[in-house]
């Protein structure tokens, strides 16, 4: 079957079936589209007299989506309270959300950053090797800038923990980086959950590169210790060899390396118990590293 090609203002994209996006013209001019996500959401960059906005829309079938659009709508609707309750300087800012047409739209302030997991434009190994790739450019920033970026992410997840939530489906695709301002934002917390939370799926949502053993284990508790693993895995992606966790590929000194390694221990009992505990150790080690 031929997939319909859709053109709106300055952008063209492909769907699995026809869908009415006429409502977008009432908001402004579309200047970008993100239509290849497997989440069931199609997102737009849109501009009007009030500035630029990012609109996440559920209800249409993008080419990579294999689920039910109604489920995608349900997930997006349920995520909206999270963006209010977990509002933070490191999180993109929700402006509005509403039913529109046959779907649901969430409107966020536009952040002029690039995703650190550009899997459609720069799939591995190009993500790691192509100098045009945002992740490649990010990995070649000075260590001090990457440590500052990590601090923004760790601070947010310490806040998430204090608010009584756990991060789920957190990975480098959840991150945006503005190279002109050296600013980091988290852009996707749709599946974060209130504690206590138990794995009801077996293999949970997310990238296996960042997931703890309990995120593959049906009935396992998902808690702060789980998120410690996620933060440690991110540290290795940003400062080390990602899944190659040898010291040979680490760029930020032995003390920070040992903290990251402790955080990704497969045995929960050997990790830091909370993000708060992890970040306290990490912050002290960063000070020591920067003062060397």
C-alpha positions as CSV (number, residue, x, y, z in Angstrom):
1,X,0.0,0.0,0.0
2,X,1.2,3.5,-0.9
3,X,1.9,5.6,2.2
4,X,0.5,9.1,1.9
5,X,2.9,12.1,1.7
6,X,1.9,15.1,3.7
7,X,3.1,18.6,3.1
8,X,2.4,21.4,5.6
9,X,3.9,24.8,5.0
10,X,7.7,24.2,4.8
11,X,7.8,20.5,5.8
12,X,7.0,17.2,4.1
13,X,6.6,13.8,5.9
14,X,5.1,10.4,5.3
15,X,2.3,8.6,7.2
16,X,0.8,5.1,7.1
17,X,-2.6,6.6,6.4
18,X,-4.3,9.9,5.7
19,X,-4.9,12.2,8.6
20,X,-6.3,15.7,8.9
21,X,-3.8,18.3,10.2
22,X,-5.8,21.3,9.2
23,X,-5.9,22.5,12.8
24,X,-2.2,23.4,12.7
25,X,-2.8,26.3,10.4
26,X,-4.8,28.0,13.1
27,X,-1.8,27.9,15.4
28,X,1.0,29.1,13.1
29,X,3.5,28.2,10.4
30,X,5.1,24.7,10.7
31,X,8.9,24.9,10.2
32,X,9.9,21.4,11.3
33,X,8.5,17.9,11.8
34,X,9.5,14.8,13.7
35,X,7.4,12.0,12.2
36,X,9.5,8.9,12.6
37,X,9.0,8.2,16.2
38,X,7.8,4.7,17.3
39,X,5.9,6.2,20.3
40,X,2.8,7.1,18.3
41,X,3.5,10.8,18.6
42,X,4.2,13.1,15.7
43,X,5.8,16.4,16.7
44,X,6.0,19.8,15.0
45,X,8.0,23.0,15.3
46,X,5.6,25.9,14.8
47,X,5.9,29.6,14.8
48,X,3.5,32.5,15.3
49,X,3.4,36.0,16.6
50,X,4.1,34.7,20.2
51,X,7.3,32.9,19.2
52,X,8.2,29.3,18.5
53,X,6.6,26.2,20.0
54,X,7.0,22.4,20.0
55,X,3.7,20.5,19.5
56,X,3.5,16.8,20.3
57,X,0.5,15.2,18.7
58,X,-1.0,11.7,19.2
59,X,-3.7,10.2,17.0
60,X,-1.9,9.8,13.6
61,X,0.0,6.7,12.4
62,X,3.6,7.6,11.7
63,X,5.7,5.2,9.6
64,X,7.5,3.7,12.6
65,X,4.4,3.3,14.8
66,X,3.0,-0.2,15.1
67,X,0.5,0.3,18.0
68,X,-3.0,1.7,18.4
69,X,-3.4,5.5,18.0
70,X,-5.9,5.5,20.9
71,X,-3.3,4.1,23.2
72,X,-0.9,6.8,22.1
73,X,-3.5,9.4,22.9
74,X,-4.1,7.8,26.3
75,X,-0.4,7.9,27.1
76,X,0.0,11.5,26.0
77,X,-3.0,12.7,28.0
78,X,-1.8,10.8,31.1
79,X,1.6,12.4,30.8
80,X,0.3,16.0,31.0
81,X,0.1,16.2,34.9
82,X,3.8,15.1,35.0
83,X,5.0,18.2,33.2
84,X,3.2,20.3,35.7
85,X,4.1,18.4,38.9
86,X,7.8,18.0,37.8
87,X,8.2,21.4,36.3
88,X,11.9,22.3,36.5
89,X,14.5,24.5,34.8
90,X,16.0,21.4,33.2
91,X,12.6,20.2,31.7
92,X,10.9,21.6,28.7
93,X,8.0,23.8,29.6
94,X,4.5,22.7,29.0
95,X,2.3,25.6,27.7
96,X,-1.1,23.9,27.0
97,X,-2.7,20.6,26.0
98,X,-6.1,19.8,24.5
99,X,-8.1,17.5,22.3
100,X,-8.0,18.5,18.7
101,X,-9.5,16.8,15.7
102,X,-9.3,13.0,16.3
103,X,-6.3,13.3,18.5
104,X,-4.6,15.1,21.3
105,X,-2.0,17.8,21.3
106,X,0.6,19.0,23.9
107,X,2.2,22.5,23.3
108,X,5.6,23.2,24.8
109,X,7.9,26.2,24.7
110,X,10.4,25.7,21.9
111,X,14.0,24.9,23.0
112,X,16.6,25.4,20.3
113,X,18.6,22.2,21.1
114,X,19.5,19.0,19.2
115,X,18.7,15.5,20.3
116,X,21.7,13.5,21.6
117,X,20.2,10.3,20.0
118,X,19.5,11.4,16.4
119,X,18.8,7.8,15.3
120,X,17.1,8.7,12.0
121,X,19.6,11.3,10.8
122,X,22.7,9.6,12.3
123,X,22.0,5.9,13.1
124,X,24.9,4.0,14.7
125,X,27.7,3.9,13.9
126,X,27.3,7.4,12.3
127,X,26.0,8.8,15.6
128,X,29.4,8.1,17.2
129,X,31.7,8.8,14.2
130,X,30.1,11.5,12.0
131,X,31.4,15.0,12.9
132,X,28.0,16.4,12.0
133,X,26.2,14.2,14.5
134,X,25.0,16.1,17.6
135,X,26.2,13.2,19.8
136,X,29.7,13.3,18.2
137,X,29.9,17.0,18.7
138,X,28.7,16.7,22.3
139,X,31.2,14.0,23.1
140,X,34.0,16.3,21.8
141,X,33.0,19.2,24.2
142,X,35.5,19.9,27.0
143,X,34.9,17.5,29.9
144,X,33.9,20.5,32.1
145,X,31.0,21.3,29.8
146,X,29.8,17.7,29.8
147,X,30.0,17.6,33.6
148,X,27.9,20.7,33.8
149,X,25.4,19.1,31.4
150,X,25.3,16.0,33.5
151,X,24.7,18.1,36.6
152,X,21.5,19.5,35.0
153,X,20.3,16.0,34.3
154,X,21.3,14.6,37.7
155,X,19.7,17.6,39.5
156,X,16.5,17.1,37.7
157,X,16.3,13.4,38.7
158,X,17.2,14.1,42.3
159,X,14.1,16.5,42.1
160,X,12.0,13.7,40.5
161,X,13.0,11.4,43.4
162,X,12.1,14.0,46.0
163,X,8.7,14.5,44.4
164,X,8.0,10.7,44.8
165,X,8.5,9.6,41.1
166,X,10.8,7.3,39.2
167,X,12.2,7.8,35.7
168,X,11.1,5.3,33.1
169,X,12.2,5.2,29.4
170,X,15.0,7.7,30.2
171,X,17.9,7.6,27.7
172,X,19.9,9.9,25.5
173,X,16.9,10.4,23.2
174,X,15.3,12.2,26.1
175,X,18.0,14.9,26.0
176,X,18.4,18.1,24.0
177,X,21.6,20.2,23.9
178,X,21.9,23.8,22.7
179,X,25.5,24.1,21.5
180,X,25.3,27.9,21.2
181,X,24.3,28.4,24.9
182,X,25.7,25.2,26.3
183,X,22.3,24.4,27.8
184,X,20.7,21.0,28.4
185,X,17.0,20.1,28.6
186,X,15.1,16.9,29.2
187,X,12.4,16.7,26.6
188,X,10.4,13.5,27.4
189,X,9.1,12.3,30.7
190,X,5.9,10.8,29.4
191,X,6.3,7.4,31.1
192,X,7.7,8.5,34.5
193,X,5.7,7.0,37.3
194,X,4.8,7.7,40.9
195,X,6.4,5.4,43.5
196,X,6.0,2.7,44.5
197,X,6.1,1.2,41.0
198,X,6.6,-2.4,40.0
199,X,7.7,-3.8,36.6
200,X,4.5,-5.2,35.1
201,X,5.9,-5.8,31.6
202,X,9.1,-7.9,31.8
203,X,11.2,-5.8,29.4
204,X,10.1,-2.3,30.1
205,X,10.2,0.7,27.8
206,X,13.6,2.3,27.1
207,X,17.0,1.7,25.5
208,X,18.8,-1.4,26.8
209,X,22.0,0.8,26.8
210,X,20.6,2.6,29.9
211,X,18.4,0.0,31.5
212,X,19.0,-1.8,34.8
213,X,18.5,-5.6,35.3
214,X,15.2,-5.0,37.2
215,X,13.8,-3.2,34.1
216,X,13.8,-6.6,32.4
217,X,12.4,-8.5,35.4
218,X,8.7,-9.0,35.8
219,X,7.6,-8.0,39.3
220,X,10.8,-6.1,40.2
221,X,10.5,-2.9,42.1
222,X,11.5,0.2,40.1
223,X,12.8,2.8,42.4
224,X,15.6,5.3,43.2
225,X,18.2,2.5,43.0
226,X,17.0,1.8,39.5
227,X,17.4,5.4,38.5
228,X,20.9,5.4,40.0
229,X,21.7,2.8,37.4
230,X,20.2,5.0,34.7
231,X,22.3,8.0,35.8
232,X,25.5,5.9,35.9
233,X,24.8,4.5,32.4
234,X,24.4,8.0,31.2
235,X,27.7,9.0,32.8
236,X,29.4,6.2,30.8
237,X,27.7,7.4,27.6
238,X,28.8,11.0,28.1
239,X,32.3,10.5,29.6
240,X,33.2,6.9,28.7
241,X,32.7,4.2,26.2
242,X,29.0,3.7,26.9
243,X,28.6,-0.1,27.2
244,X,32.4,-0.5,27.3
245,X,32.8,0.5,30.9
246,X,36.6,0.1,31.1
247,X,38.7,2.9,32.6
248,X,40.6,3.0,29.3
249,X,37.7,4.9,27.7
250,X,36.9,7.1,30.7
251,X,37.8,10.9,30.5
252,X,37.1,12.3,34.0
253,X,39.4,10.8,36.5
254,X,39.4,7.7,38.7
255,X,37.1,8.9,41.5
256,X,34.2,9.8,39.2
257,X,34.9,6.5,37.3
258,X,34.5,4.5,40.5
259,X,31.2,6.3,41.3
260,X,29.8,5.6,37.9
261,X,30.9,2.0,38.0
262,X,29.3,1.4,41.4
263,X,26.1,3.0,40.0
264,X,25.8,0.4,37.2
265,X,26.5,-2.7,39.3
266,X,24.0,-5.4,38.2
267,X,23.5,-6.2,41.9
268,X,21.2,-3.6,43.3
269,X,22.7,-4.1,46.8
270,X,26.1,-2.8,45.6
271,X,24.7,0.5,44.1
272,X,23.9,3.8,45.7
273,X,20.4,3.4,47.2
274,X,19.0,6.7,45.9
275,X,19.8,9.4,43.4
276,X,20.3,11.8,46.3
277,X,23.1,9.5,47.7
278,X,24.6,9.1,44.2
279,X,24.6,12.8,43.4
280,X,26.1,13.7,46.8
281,X,29.1,11.5,46.1
282,X,29.3,12.6,42.5
283,X,29.3,16.3,43.4
284,X,32.2,15.9,45.8
285,X,34.2,14.0,43.2
286,X,33.5,16.7,40.5
287,X,34.8,19.4,42.9
288,X,38.0,17.3,43.4
289,X,38.3,16.7,39.7
290,X,37.9,20.3,38.7
291,X,40.4,21.5,41.4
292,X,43.1,19.2,40.2
